[in-house]
Amino acid sequence: MAESLYDRYMKASTANRAHGETCSRCSPDVRCDTGRRLQESFERLQDAYLAQQKQTRG
């Protein structure tokens, strides 16, 4: 069974947070290439999930 949008969103959040806590090159304002990719993925999934919730709830 395919993962739900919510599950993918939460996994992206966890991966983004974990990377930020362990990467010495990332800060809240500046990210390394991997950190930037993880942040962008998280943001895209967050936007999609919130749009889905807005549509569902009217």
KETISE-794973 format. One record per residue: residue number from 0; residue in three letters; chain; x, y, z of N, C-alpha, C, O, CB in turn. Coordinates in pm, 1 decimal, always signed. Glycine has a CB too. Example, Ala and Ser with C-alpha at 12.3 -4.5 7.8 and 13.67 -1.06 7.14 Angstrom:
+-----+--------+--------+----------+----------+----------+----------+----------+----------+----------+----------+----------+----------+----------+----------+----------+----------+----------+
| num | residu | chaine |      n_x |      n_y |      n_z |     ca_x |     ca_y |     ca_z |      c_x |      c_y |      c_z |      o_x |      o_y |      o_z |     cb_x |     cb_y |     cb_z |
+-----+--------+--------+----------+----------+----------+----------+----------+----------+----------+----------+----------+----------+----------+----------+----------+----------+----------+
|   0 |    ALA |      A |  +1319.0 |   -569.0 |   +780.0 |  +1230.0 |   -450.0 |   +780.0 |  +1320.0 |   -330.0 |   +780.0 |  +1423.6 |   -331.9 |   +846.5 |  +1130.8 |   -447.3 |   +904.6 |
|   1 |    SER |      A |  +1285.0 |   -225.0 |   +708.0 |  +1367.0 |   -106.0 |   +714.0 |  +1290.0 |     +3.0 |   +787.0 |  +1340.9 |   +113.8 |   +803.9 |  +1408.4 |    -59.8 |   +572.5 |
+-----+--------+--------+----------+----------+----------+----------+----------+----------+----------+----------+----------+----------+----------+----------+----------+----------+----------+
END
This chain:
+-----+--------+--------+----------+----------+----------+----------+----------+----------+----------+----------+----------+----------+----------+----------+----------+----------+----------+
| num | residu | chaine |      n_x |      n_y |      n_z |     ca_x |     ca_y |     ca_z |      c_x |      c_y |      c_z |      o_x |      o_y |      o_z |     cb_x |     cb_y |     cb_z |
+-----+--------+--------+----------+----------+----------+----------+----------+----------+----------+----------+----------+----------+----------+----------+----------+----------+----------+
|   0 |    MET |      A |    +84.3 |   -118.5 |     +0.0 |     +0.0 |     +0.0 |     +0.0 |    +88.5 |   +124.4 |     +0.0 |   +189.1 |   +130.6 |    +70.7 |    -95.7 |     +0.0 |   +122.2 |
|   1 |    ALA |      A |    +50.5 |   +220.3 |    -78.1 |   +128.5 |   +344.0 |    -88.8 |   +115.6 |   +426.4 |    +39.7 |    +11.8 |   +425.8 |   +106.0 |    +82.0 |   +427.2 |   -211.1 |
|   2 |    GLU |      A |   +222.0 |   +495.8 |    +72.1 |   +219.7 |   +582.8 |   +189.3 |   +126.5 |   +700.9 |   +164.1 |   +116.2 |   +750.7 |    +52.0 |   +362.3 |   +632.5 |   +223.7 |
|   3 |    SER |      A |    +60.1 |   +743.9 |   +268.0 |    -27.3 |   +860.4 |   +256.1 |    +58.2 |   +987.1 |   +248.3 |   +176.2 |   +987.5 |   +283.6 |   -126.7 |   +867.9 |   +376.2 |
|   4 |    LEU |      A |     -3.8 |  +1091.9 |   +202.1 |    +63.8 |  +1221.1 |   +195.0 |   +109.7 |  +1263.8 |   +333.6 |   +219.6 |  +1317.0 |   +349.5 |    -28.7 |  +1327.9 |   +133.8 |
|   5 |    TYR |      A |    +25.8 |  +1240.7 |   +433.4 |    +61.6 |  +1275.9 |   +570.8 |   +186.9 |  +1200.3 |   +615.4 |   +277.1 |  +1259.3 |   +674.9 |    -55.5 |  +1245.8 |   +666.3 |
|   6 |    ASP |      A |   +192.5 |  +1070.3 |   +586.9 |   +309.5 |   +990.4 |   +626.3 |   +436.7 |  +1041.8 |   +558.9 |   +541.2 |  +1051.8 |   +623.1 |   +287.5 |   +842.1 |   +590.9 |
|   7 |    ARG |      A |   +428.2 |  +1074.1 |   +430.4 |   +545.0 |  +1127.0 |   +359.3 |   +586.4 |  +1262.4 |   +416.8 |   +705.3 |  +1290.4 |   +431.3 |   +515.3 |  +1140.0 |   +208.5 |
|   8 |    TYR |      A |   +488.5 |  +1345.5 |   +449.1 |   +512.9 |  +1476.9 |   +509.1 |   +584.6 |  +1461.9 |   +643.5 |   +680.5 |  +1534.1 |   +670.8 |   +379.8 |  +1553.7 |   +527.6 |
|   9 |    MET |      A |   +538.8 |  +1369.0 |   +726.9 |   +600.4 |  +1347.9 |   +857.9 |   +741.1 |  +1289.4 |   +844.7 |   +830.6 |  +1326.9 |   +920.5 |   +513.0 |  +1255.4 |   +943.1 |
|  10 |    LYS |      A |   +761.6 |  +1198.8 |   +750.3 |   +896.1 |  +1143.5 |   +728.2 |   +991.9 |  +1252.1 |   +680.1 |  +1107.9 |  +1255.3 |   +721.2 |   +891.3 |  +1028.1 |   +625.7 |
|  11 |    ALA |      A |   +944.2 |  +1340.1 |   +594.2 |  +1027.8 |  +1450.1 |   +545.8 |  +1062.9 |  +1544.4 |   +660.4 |  +1175.4 |  +1593.7 |   +668.5 |   +956.1 |  +1527.4 |   +432.9 |
|  12 |    SER |      A |   +967.4 |  +1569.0 |   +748.2 |   +992.6 |  +1654.0 |   +864.4 |  +1099.1 |  +1592.3 |   +954.1 |  +1190.9 |  +1661.1 |   +998.6 |   +863.2 |  +1676.7 |   +943.6 |
|  13 |    THR |      A |  +1086.7 |  +1463.1 |   +980.6 |  +1182.9 |  +1392.3 |  +1065.3 |  +1322.4 |  +1393.1 |  +1003.0 |  +1421.3 |  +1419.5 |  +1071.5 |  +1136.7 |  +1247.9 |  +1089.0 |
|  14 |    ALA |      A |  +1330.0 |  +1364.1 |   +873.5 |  +1460.0 |  +1363.3 |   +805.2 |  +1523.7 |  +1501.5 |   +806.2 |  +1644.2 |  +1514.8 |   +827.8 |  +1444.4 |  +1314.3 |   +661.0 |
|  15 |    ASN |      A |  +1443.7 |  +1603.0 |   +783.0 |  +1493.6 |  +1741.0 |   +781.2 |  +1546.9 |  +1780.4 |   +918.8 |  +1655.6 |  +1837.0 |   +930.1 |  +1382.1 |  +1838.6 |   +737.1 |
|  16 |    ARG |      A |  +1469.8 |  +1750.1 |  +1022.9 |  +1512.0 |  +1782.0 |  +1159.0 |  +1637.9 |  +1706.0 |  +1198.3 |  +1730.5 |  +1764.0 |  +1255.2 |  +1400.2 |  +1750.9 |  +1257.2 |
|  17 |    ALA |      A |  +1641.7 |  +1577.1 |  +1168.4 |  +1757.6 |  +1493.9 |  +1203.9 |  +1883.3 |  +1544.7 |  +1134.5 |  +1990.1 |  +1550.7 |  +1195.5 |  +1732.2 |  +1346.4 |  +1166.3 |
|  18 |    HIS |      A |  +1871.2 |  +1580.9 |  +1008.3 |  +1987.2 |  +1633.1 |   +936.4 |  +2034.8 |  +1763.4 |  +1000.3 |  +2154.3 |  +1782.3 |  +1023.1 |  +1953.4 |  +1655.5 |   +787.5 |
|  19 |    GLY |      A |  +1941.3 |  +1851.9 |  +1028.6 |  +1977.0 |  +1980.5 |  +1089.2 |  +2046.5 |  +1967.2 |  +1223.4 |  +2130.7 |  +2049.5 |  +1259.2 |  +1854.4 |  +2064.2 |  +1106.0 |
|  20 |    GLU |      A |  +2011.0 |  +1863.3 |  +1297.1 |  +2071.9 |  +1841.6 |  +1429.2 |  +2211.6 |  +1782.0 |  +1421.1 |  +2289.6 |  +1794.0 |  +1515.6 |  +1983.9 |  +1751.1 |  +1512.0 |
|  21 |    THR |      A |  +2244.1 |  +1717.6 |  +1308.8 |  +2373.2 |  +1649.3 |  +1299.6 |  +2472.1 |  +1712.7 |  +1202.3 |  +2591.7 |  +1684.5 |  +1209.3 |  +2350.9 |  +1508.3 |  +1260.0 |
|  22 |    CYS |      A |  +2424.5 |  +1796.9 |  +1112.5 |  +2512.3 |  +1855.6 |  +1010.6 |  +2580.7 |  +1980.7 |  +1064.2 |  +2514.7 |  +2075.1 |  +1107.6 |  +2432.6 |  +1889.2 |   +883.1 |
|  23 |    SER |      A |  +2711.1 |  +1980.4 |  +1060.7 |  +2786.7 |  +2095.4 |  +1110.5 |  +2787.1 |  +2211.9 |  +1011.5 |  +2824.7 |  +2323.6 |  +1047.2 |  +2929.7 |  +2054.0 |  +1141.2 |
|  24 |    ARG |      A |  +2745.8 |  +2186.4 |   +888.4 |  +2744.5 |  +2292.2 |   +786.8 |  +2610.0 |  +2363.6 |   +778.5 |  +2599.4 |  +2467.4 |   +713.3 |  +2779.2 |  +2234.1 |   +651.1 |
|  25 |    CYS |      A |  +2506.8 |  +2309.4 |   +843.9 |  +2373.7 |  +2369.0 |   +838.4 |  +2346.7 |  +2454.7 |   +961.1 |  +2389.7 |  +2423.0 |  +1072.0 |  +2267.3 |  +2260.5 |   +825.8 |
|  26 |    SER |      A |  +2274.7 |  +2563.4 |   +938.9 |  +2224.3 |  +2647.7 |  +1045.7 |  +2079.4 |  +2680.9 |  +1008.4 |  +2035.6 |  +2646.8 |   +898.5 |  +2313.0 |  +2778.9 |  +1065.0 |
|  27 |    PRO |      A |  +2004.9 |  +2746.0 |  +1096.8 |  +1867.4 |  +2780.6 |  +1060.7 |  +1856.8 |  +2868.6 |   +935.1 |  +1755.3 |  +2865.4 |   +865.4 |  +1801.8 |  +2851.1 |  +1176.4 |
|  28 |    ASP |      A |  +1960.5 |  +2945.9 |   +907.0 |  +1956.5 |  +3038.7 |   +793.5 |  +2029.4 |  +2988.9 |   +669.5 |  +1996.3 |  +3030.1 |   +558.3 |  +2014.7 |  +3169.5 |   +834.4 |
|  29 |    VAL |      A |  +2127.7 |  +2901.4 |   +686.3 |  +2209.3 |  +2854.0 |   +573.7 |  +2215.4 |  +2701.3 |   +580.7 |  +2239.6 |  +2643.5 |   +686.6 |  +2354.5 |  +2916.8 |   +577.0 |
|  30 |    ARG |      A |  +2193.3 |  +2638.2 |   +467.0 |  +2191.8 |  +2491.8 |   +462.8 |  +2290.9 |  +2441.0 |   +358.8 |  +2317.7 |  +2506.6 |   +258.1 |  +2049.9 |  +2439.4 |   +431.6 |
|  31 |    CYS |      A |  +2344.2 |  +2322.7 |   +385.9 |  +2429.6 |  +2255.4 |   +287.9 |  +2338.7 |  +2203.9 |   +175.0 |  +2216.7 |  +2218.7 |   +182.6 |  +2512.3 |  +2137.0 |   +354.5 |
|  32 |    ASP |      A |  +2396.8 |  +2144.5 |    +71.7 |  +2317.2 |  +2095.5 |    -41.7 |  +2213.6 |  +1992.6 |     +2.3 |  +2098.0 |  +1999.1 |    -39.5 |  +2408.6 |  +2034.5 |   -148.1 |
|  33 |    THR |      A |  +2254.0 |  +1898.7 |    +85.5 |  +2161.1 |  +1796.8 |   +132.8 |  +2053.3 |  +1859.4 |   +220.4 |  +1935.2 |  +1827.1 |   +207.1 |  +2235.9 |  +1687.4 |   +210.3 |
|  34 |    GLY |      A |  +2093.4 |  +1947.8 |   +308.9 |  +1997.8 |  +2016.3 |   +395.5 |  +1897.1 |  +2098.7 |   +316.9 |  +1779.1 |  +2103.7 |   +351.3 |  +2070.8 |  +2105.3 |   +493.1 |
|  35 |    ARG |      A |  +1944.3 |  +2162.6 |   +212.1 |  +1855.8 |  +2242.5 |   +126.3 |  +1755.2 |  +2151.5 |    +55.5 |  +1637.0 |  +2184.6 |    +46.9 |  +1938.5 |  +2323.3 |    +22.0 |
|  36 |    ARG |      A |  +1801.7 |  +2037.5 |     +5.1 |  +1713.0 |  +1942.5 |    -62.6 |  +1607.7 |  +1888.6 |    +34.3 |  +1490.0 |  +1879.6 |     -0.7 |  +1794.4 |  +1825.9 |   -122.9 |
|  37 |    LEU |      A |  +1649.5 |  +1852.9 |   +155.8 |  +1555.5 |  +1802.1 |   +255.7 |  +1453.8 |  +1908.9 |   +296.1 |  +1335.5 |  +1879.0 |   +312.6 |  +1631.2 |  +1752.6 |   +379.1 |
|  38 |    GLN |      A |  +1499.0 |  +2032.0 |   +311.9 |  +1409.6 |  +2142.0 |   +349.2 |  +1307.9 |  +2167.7 |   +238.9 |  +1189.4 |  +2186.7 |   +266.3 |  +1490.1 |  +2270.2 |   +378.2 |
|  39 |    GLU |      A |  +1354.0 |  +2168.2 |   +114.1 |  +1263.1 |  +2191.7 |     +1.8 |  +1160.7 |  +2079.4 |    -10.9 |  +1043.8 |  +2105.1 |    -39.7 |  +1342.1 |  +2205.4 |   -128.8 |
|  40 |    SER |      A |  +1203.1 |  +1956.3 |    +10.1 |  +1111.6 |  +1842.9 |     +5.6 |  +1006.8 |  +1855.2 |   +116.2 |   +887.8 |  +1835.1 |    +91.9 |  +1188.9 |  +1710.2 |    +19.1 |
|  41 |    PHE |      A |  +1050.6 |  +1887.8 |   +235.7 |   +958.8 |  +1907.2 |   +347.4 |   +858.1 |  +2017.4 |   +316.0 |   +738.3 |  +2000.1 |   +338.5 |  +1036.4 |  +1941.0 |   +475.3 |
|  42 |    GLU |      A |   +905.3 |  +2129.6 |   +264.6 |   +816.9 |  +2242.7 |   +234.9 |   +713.4 |  +2206.6 |   +128.6 |   +596.3 |  +2242.7 |   +141.2 |   +898.8 |  +2363.3 |   +188.7 |
|  43 |    ARG |      A |   +755.9 |  +2135.6 |    +23.9 |   +661.7 |  +2094.4 |    -81.8 |   +553.6 |  +2001.9 |    -25.8 |   +435.1 |  +2018.5 |    -54.6 |   +737.1 |  +2023.8 |   -196.9 |
|  44 |    LEU |      A |   +596.2 |  +1904.3 |    +54.5 |   +499.4 |  +1811.5 |   +112.3 |   +408.3 |  +1880.4 |   +213.5 |   +289.8 |  +1848.4 |   +222.1 |   +571.6 |  +1695.3 |   +178.6 |
|  45 |    GLN |      A |   +461.7 |  +1972.9 |   +288.5 |   +380.2 |  +2047.9 |   +383.9 |   +275.0 |  +2130.2 |   +309.3 |   +157.9 |  +2130.3 |   +347.3 |   +469.1 |  +2139.9 |   +471.5 |
|  46 |    ASP |      A |   +315.5 |  +2198.8 |   +205.2 |   +220.8 |  +2277.3 |   +125.8 |   +111.9 |  +2188.7 |    +66.9 |     -5.8 |  +2224.6 |    +69.7 |   +293.7 |  +2351.9 |    +13.8 |
|  47 |    ALA |      A |   +150.4 |  +2073.2 |    +13.7 |    +53.3 |  +1980.9 |    -46.1 |    -42.4 |  +1927.7 |    +60.2 |   -163.0 |  +1919.8 |    +36.8 |   +125.6 |  +1863.8 |   -116.2 |
|  48 |    TYR |      A |    +10.1 |  +1891.5 |   +175.6 |    -75.0 |  +1838.3 |   +281.8 |   -172.8 |  +1944.6 |   +331.6 |   -291.2 |  +1916.2 |   +349.3 |    +10.8 |  +1786.3 |   +398.4 |
|  49 |    LEU |      A |   -124.8 |  +2065.3 |   +353.9 |   -213.2 |  +2171.4 |   +402.0 |   -319.1 |  +2206.8 |   +298.0 |   -433.5 |  +2235.3 |   +333.3 |   -131.9 |  +2295.8 |   +438.5 |
|  50 |    ALA |      A |   -282.3 |  +2205.3 |   +171.3 |   -380.0 |  +2231.1 |    +64.8 |   -485.8 |  +2120.8 |    +63.1 |   -604.5 |  +2148.3 |    +45.7 |   -309.5 |  +2240.6 |    -73.5 |
|  51 |    GLN |      A |   -442.7 |  +1997.1 |    +81.0 |   -536.8 |  +1885.0 |    +85.6 |   -632.6 |  +1900.4 |   +203.1 |   -752.8 |  +1878.1 |   +188.9 |   -461.4 |  +1751.1 |    +95.6 |
|  52 |    GLN |      A |   -579.9 |  +1938.4 |   +318.8 |   -664.9 |  +1957.2 |   +436.5 |   -764.6 |  +2071.1 |   +415.5 |   -881.1 |  +2060.9 |   +454.1 |   -578.8 |  +1985.0 |   +560.3 |
|  53 |    LYS |      A |   -718.9 |  +2176.4 |   +355.7 |   -805.9 |  +2291.6 |   +329.6 |   -919.3 |  +2252.2 |   +235.9 |  -1034.1 |  +2291.6 |   +256.2 |   -725.2 |  +2408.5 |   +269.4 |
|  54 |    GLN |      A |   -886.8 |  +2175.0 |   +134.1 |   -986.5 |  +2130.1 |    +36.0 |  -1086.2 |  +2033.6 |   +103.2 |  -1206.8 |  +2041.1 |    +79.8 |   -916.5 |  +2060.7 |    -85.9 |
|  55 |    THR |      A |  -1033.8 |  +1944.4 |   +185.9 |  -1118.1 |  +1845.3 |   +253.3 |  -1214.1 |  +1912.3 |   +351.4 |  -1330.4 |  +1873.6 |   +362.8 |  -1031.1 |  +1742.2 |   +326.8 |
|  56 |    ARG |      A |  -1164.3 |  +2011.6 |   +420.7 |  -1243.8 |  +2076.0 |   +524.9 |  -1328.2 |  +2192.5 |   +473.9 |  -1410.3 |  +2248.9 |   +546.3 |  -1153.4 |  +2124.6 |   +634.0 |
|  57 |    GLY |      A |  -1305.7 |  +2226.6 |   +347.8 |  -1386.7 |  +2329.9 |   +282.6 |  -1353.8 |  +2462.8 |   +325.2 |  -1414.2 |  +2559.4 |   +278.4 |  -1526.6 |  +2309.1 |   +305.1 |
+-----+--------+--------+----------+----------+----------+----------+----------+----------+----------+----------+----------+----------+----------+----------+----------+----------+----------+
END
